[in-house]
């Protein structure tokens, strides 16, 4: 399959440029229309030149971009005078994301990003018909299979819908998120910009208003705030769906602007179970999938994070169905009992800095006391929550204070173990373990205050990852990679023996 942009993209690019710079254009050409200022005229012509140059770059992209989807990988040709060709092997791709803002939906197109985990190797196309997006998604996520023909081409794998929120769920999420409180800082900003007290006596006007009118105005403001919060949540989670087939996971969301994620199950690097204190009271949990691709974020959250007010029981049921190997289980190792004293011995530096500011502004003495108390509460919770479990092919790590994160990841995707001991930790006979996971960006989990006696067991477990790592026999440097892994493990073992 060969893809080229439609010529209609040039008109879309023009509208998109105007939309992106609408505020600047309004100031320059509407508010300052007919200005005799030489400086303003220079700025206006400069803005026109910049927009024209940007449009020419977009036109060049439209006319001189060609993408060939071959059996071995993607060949991407770009450029006019200076031509370039990029080849990305098919097996490097991890997941596919699509999105469509309001303007793209008017043109009946989508933006698609095929991710490899390396920013320079991602393939991003901004103006693609839905039918072509489906073909590209199938190409990326069904690799290793022959292209279907005849009746087989019409047969799609049956997709099982696992979760979709109802309207009451969305309304409940809008109220639980307190997003409607965003109107308060917005109102203060508008008030500080307009400054009505300069023009009228606000206190006098307020004293002359009848009580029923004040109550009515306050009620309307509250309803407006709730309405804005509900609309924001509704726009994000209307038609939100989590589904799967035999090979892939799918997440899609959005009303005015749509976004979707498709990922092969075997390309999921890890699963994070995240629960704040507030979520624990509500009995809900956030589930996040980790892959090497850079997940594009929407206005409120990344699409690889499941519905944020998913009941905890339902969240565990979803993982049990989609990715049973990533289910949570009871922890086997916890923070050392020797580390209890470190909760109090570690200096609360940030609280001290806040308190020092109190010598200039006394109110910061109060803030410093609050930060001091919260610091030690967080440390106590962090000590109680720290735990881990090493499995045959997976590792489970739990960390956090006010917000607890449980990470379940493949051993094969653990890139590095780092053992550290500060002066206080050496005094108490404990250590920290940094576990680095392959993701984009690199994900590091730190287990504080673990028993040093566990280090040989952790190292042996890590060394066994060579049984999980598959070296591609087609790779010319496969043997070099194997040798590099062996050297790394040997160096780590020698360090442990010392």
C-alpha positions, 0 to 999 in steps of 0.5 A, a space after each residue: 500500500 502506498 499513501 499520499 496526502 490528498 490535495 484537500 489537506 492544503 485547504 485544511 492547513 490554511 484553516 488550521 493555521 488561522 485557527 491556531 493564530 486566531 488570537 494574534 490575528 484578531 489583535 493585529 488585524 481587527 483591533 489595530 485595523 487601519 493603524 498608521 503606526 509604522 511599528 504596527 505595520 511592520 508587525 502585521 507584514 511580519 505576521 503575514 510573512 510567517 503565516 505564508 512561510 508556514 503554509 508553504 512548508 505545509 504545502 511541501 509536506 502535502 505534495 512531497 510526502 510518500 509512505 510505502 507500506 511494504 512487507 518488511 517495513 515502512 519506507 517514508 519519502 520526503 523532501 523537494 530539493 533535499 530528498 530523504 528516505 527513512 526505513 522503519 522495520 515492521 517489528 519495531 512498531 509498538 502501538 497506534 494512536 489516532 485522534 481527530 479534532 473538530 476541524 479534522 472531523 469536518 474534513 472526515 479525516 484523522 491524525 494517526 501516529 504509529 509509535 516505535 518508542 523512539 521519537 525519530 522513528 515514529 510515523 505521524 500522518 495528520 490528514 488520513 481518511 478513516 478507511 486508510 487509518 484502519 488499513 494502517 492499524 491492521 498493518 502495524 498490529 497484525 504483523 507476521 501474517 499474510 495480507 488477507 484476500 477475498 472473503 478473508 479480507 472482509 472478516 474482522 476479528 470479533 471485538 469484545 467490549 469490556 467497559 463503557 460508562 453510562 450517562 450516570 457514570 459520566 455525571 458522577 465522574 464530573 461531580 467527583 472530579 470537582 472540575 467545576 471548581 475551575 471556574 473560581 480561579 477563572 472568575 478571579 482572573 477576570 475580576 483582576 483584569 476588569 477591576 470593576 472597583 475602579 469604575 463603581 463602588 462595588 460594596 455600595 452596589 452590593 448593599 443595594 441589591 435585594 437578598 433574593 437577587 444575590 441568592 439567584 446570582 450565586 445559584 446561577 454561578 454555581 449552576 454555570 460552574 457545574 455545567 462547565 464541569 459536566 460538559 468538560 467531563 462529557 466531552 472527554 468520556 462520551 463514547 469511552 470504550 475499552 475493548 479487545 480482540 484475540 491480539 489487541 487492546 483498544 481504548 477510544 474516547 471523546 465527543 467533539 474531539 476523538 482519540 483512540 489507542 490500539 496496542 498489541 497485548 504482547 507489547 504492553 510493558 507494564 500495568 500501573 494500579 494507581 489509587 490516591 487517598 480520595 480514590 480509596 475513599 470512593 472505592 475507585 482505581 486508575 489503571 495505566 498501561 505502559 508501552 515503549 511508545 510515547 502516549 499522546 495526552 488529551 486535555 485531562 489525561 493520557 488515553 492509556 489511563 483507563 476511566 479515572 473513576 473505575 470501581 476497584 473491583 471492575 478494574 481488577 476484573 478488566 485486567 484479569 480478562 485483558 492481561 491476566 499475567 499482570 494481575 495483582 497478588 499478595 506481596 512477599 517482601 516489605 520495607 525493613 523494620 530497621 528503617 522505622 527510625 529513618 522516618 524521623 531521622 531524615 531532615 524535612 528540608 522543604 518544610 524548613 525552607 518554607 519556615 525560613 521564609 516566615 522571617 520575612 512573611 510570618 504566615 509562612 511559619 504556619 505553612 511550614 508547620 503544615 508542610 512539616 506535618 504532611 511530610 511525616 505523614 507521607 513518610 509513614 504511609 510510604 514506609 507502610 506501602 513499600 513492598 515488592 514480589 519477584 515472580 518467574 517472569 514478572 515483578 510487582 512493586 508497590 510505592 507511594 505515600 498519599 498516592 499508592 502505585 502498584 507496578 506489575 511489569 515483565 522481567 524481560 523489560 527490566 533494563 537495570 537494577 541499581 542498589 544504593 545506600 546513603 549514610 543514614 541507610 548504612 547506619 541503619 543497615 538498609 538499602 534502596 533499589 532502583 528498578 529501571 523499566 523500558 518505556 518512553 520516557 524511561 520509567 524508574 521505580 525506587 524501593 526505599 529501605 529494603 533489607 540488604 540480605 535480599 540483594 543476592 536474591 534480587 540479583 539472581 532473579 535479574 540474571 535469569 532475565 536472559 531466559 526471557 530476552 529473545 534475540 532476533 536471529 535476523 539481526 546482524 548484531 544479535 551476537 553482539 547484543 547477547 555478549 553485551 547482556 552477558 557482560 552486563 550481568 557478569 559485571 553486576 554479579 562481580 559488584 554484588 560479590 564485592 
